[in-house]
Amino acid sequence: MKYPLSKTGVRVGVMLAIVVGFAAAAQNGQSPEKRITPAEVQWPAASGAGVGTSGVTGIQTVVLKGDPTKPGLYTLLLRLGPNNRIQAHSHRDDRVATVVSGKWYLGYGRQFNEAALKELPPGSFYTEPPGVFHFAMTKAETVTIQITGMGPSDTVYADPRNDPTKQQK
């Protein structure tokens, strides 16, 4: 049996959705609207220790939306230079990614295996399901990737000895 909504019920539902949307935006301290062209991205100095990244030195990370350290939706833009290798690691949150530029090589498994890598050219899409180990590398060119997930995020290496944030310098 279907229960039709009255026009008043529809209006109340729409108003409630608008109020909830504005409340969420106010709570995050961010406007829900954002427009950024590639030329407007403010790339920081290469680092690697940002939450939601592999922690590999040389990664530049820009948070486009949200905060990967807190509950809620976030989107990151990552840029890696040529000839980088990222050992097998996972994240607790469910993530989706798109290759924006360059060729990215990605594989799934508990240890880095170059034979298992798939070449992902610009426009390619891939997933990083919660707790699923994956590894990646760049070859001759710089790669830019956009990753979206539901925080909080983290990074856990299959072999803790490969965690770059715990290696002595």
C-alpha positions as CSV (number, residue, x, y, z in Angstrom):
1,M,0.0,0.0,0.0
2,K,1.4,3.4,-0.9
3,Y,0.9,6.5,1.3
4,P,0.9,9.6,-0.9
5,L,2.5,12.7,0.7
6,S,0.5,15.9,0.9
7,K,2.0,19.0,-0.6
8,T,2.6,20.2,3.0
9,G,4.4,16.9,3.8
10,V,6.6,17.3,0.7
11,R,7.4,20.9,1.7
12,V,8.2,19.9,5.3
13,G,10.5,17.1,4.0
14,V,12.3,19.5,1.6
15,M,12.7,22.1,4.3
16,L,14.0,19.5,6.7
17,A,16.6,18.4,4.1
18,I,17.7,22.0,3.5
19,V,18.1,22.7,7.2
20,V,20.0,19.4,7.8
21,G,22.3,20.3,4.8
22,F,23.0,23.7,6.2
23,A,23.6,22.4,9.7
24,A,26.0,19.9,8.4
25,A,27.9,22.5,6.4
26,A,28.0,24.9,9.4
27,Q,29.2,22.1,11.7
28,N,32.1,21.3,9.3
29,G,32.9,25.0,9.1
30,Q,32.9,24.7,5.3
31,S,30.6,26.0,2.6
32,P,28.9,23.2,0.7
33,E,29.9,24.8,-2.5
34,K,33.4,24.6,-3.9
35,R,34.8,25.1,-7.4
36,I,38.5,24.6,-8.1
37,T,40.2,24.5,-11.4
38,P,43.5,22.5,-11.8
39,A,45.4,25.8,-12.0
40,E,43.9,26.9,-8.6
41,V,45.1,23.8,-6.6
42,Q,47.6,25.0,-4.0
43,W,50.1,22.1,-3.9
44,P,52.2,22.0,-0.7
45,A,55.8,21.0,-0.5
46,A,56.2,17.2,-0.9
47,S,55.8,15.4,2.4
48,G,54.1,12.1,2.7
49,A,52.8,11.8,6.3
50,G,49.3,13.0,5.7
51,V,46.4,10.9,7.1
52,G,44.8,8.8,4.3
53,T,48.1,8.7,2.3
54,S,50.6,5.9,2.2
55,G,53.1,8.1,4.1
56,V,55.7,7.7,1.3
57,T,58.1,10.6,1.1
58,G,57.5,12.8,-1.9
59,I,53.7,12.7,-1.9
60,Q,52.0,16.1,-2.2
61,T,48.5,16.1,-0.6
62,V,45.7,18.6,-0.9
63,V,42.5,18.1,1.1
64,L,39.7,19.3,-1.2
65,K,36.8,18.5,1.1
66,G,36.3,17.3,4.7
67,D,39.0,16.0,7.0
68,P,40.3,12.4,6.7
69,T,41.1,12.4,10.4
70,K,37.4,12.9,11.4
71,P,34.2,11.1,10.7
72,G,32.6,12.1,7.4
73,L,33.2,12.5,3.7
74,Y,36.6,13.7,2.5
75,T,38.3,14.0,-0.8
76,L,42.1,14.2,-1.3
77,L,44.2,15.1,-4.3
78,L,47.5,13.3,-4.3
79,R,50.5,13.9,-6.6
80,L,53.5,11.6,-6.8
81,G,56.6,12.1,-8.8
82,P,58.2,9.5,-11.1
83,N,59.7,6.2,-9.9
84,N,57.8,5.9,-6.6
85,R,56.9,2.6,-5.1
86,I,54.3,2.1,-2.4
87,Q,54.3,-1.1,-0.4
88,A,51.2,-3.1,0.4
89,H,49.0,-1.3,2.9
90,S,45.3,-0.8,3.7
91,H,42.9,1.8,5.1
92,R,40.0,1.3,7.5
93,D,37.6,3.3,5.4
94,D,36.0,2.5,2.1
95,R,37.6,4.6,-0.6
96,V,37.2,5.2,-4.4
97,A,39.8,6.9,-6.6
98,T,40.2,8.3,-10.1
99,V,43.5,8.8,-11.9
100,V,43.5,12.5,-13.0
101,S,46.8,12.6,-14.8
102,G,49.8,10.3,-15.5
103,K,49.9,6.5,-15.5
104,W,49.3,4.8,-12.1
105,Y,50.2,1.2,-11.5
106,L,48.0,-0.5,-8.9
107,G,47.7,-4.0,-7.5
108,Y,45.9,-5.8,-4.7
109,G,47.6,-8.2,-2.2
110,R,49.6,-8.4,1.0
111,Q,53.0,-7.8,-0.7
112,F,54.3,-5.7,-3.5
113,N,54.2,-7.8,-6.8
114,E,55.1,-5.9,-9.9
115,A,53.6,-8.6,-12.1
116,A,50.2,-8.0,-10.5
117,L,50.2,-4.3,-11.2
118,K,47.6,-3.0,-13.7
119,E,48.3,0.2,-15.6
120,L,45.7,2.8,-15.0
121,P,45.8,5.8,-17.4
122,P,44.1,9.1,-16.8
123,G,40.3,8.7,-16.3
124,S,40.7,5.2,-14.7
125,F,38.7,4.4,-11.6
126,Y,39.6,2.0,-8.8
127,T,38.5,1.1,-5.3
128,E,40.3,0.6,-2.0
129,P,37.8,-1.4,0.1
130,P,38.2,-1.3,3.9
131,G,41.0,-3.5,5.1
132,V,42.0,-4.7,1.6
133,F,45.8,-4.5,1.0
134,H,46.9,-2.7,-2.1
135,F,50.2,-1.5,-3.5
136,A,51.2,0.9,-6.3
137,M,54.0,2.6,-8.2
138,T,54.7,5.3,-10.7
139,K,57.1,4.9,-13.5
140,A,58.4,7.7,-15.8
141,E,55.9,10.4,-15.1
142,T,54.2,12.3,-12.3
143,V,50.8,11.0,-11.3
144,T,47.8,12.8,-9.8
145,I,45.0,10.8,-8.1
146,Q,41.8,11.9,-6.5
147,I,40.6,9.8,-3.5
148,T,37.3,10.0,-1.8
149,G,36.4,8.2,1.4
150,M,34.4,8.3,4.7
151,G,36.7,9.2,7.6
152,P,38.3,8.7,9.8
153,S,41.0,7.1,7.7
154,D,44.3,5.5,8.5
155,T,47.1,3.5,6.9
156,V,48.2,0.0,8.0
157,Y,51.1,-1.7,6.2
158,A,50.9,-5.5,5.7
159,D,54.5,-5.6,6.9
160,P,55.1,-2.9,9.5
161,R,58.8,-2.8,8.5
162,N,57.6,-1.1,5.2
163,D,55.8,1.7,7.0
164,P,57.7,4.8,6.0
165,T,56.4,6.8,8.9
166,K,58.1,4.4,11.3
167,Q,61.5,4.1,9.6
168,Q,64.5,5.8,11.1
169,K,66.0,8.5,9.0
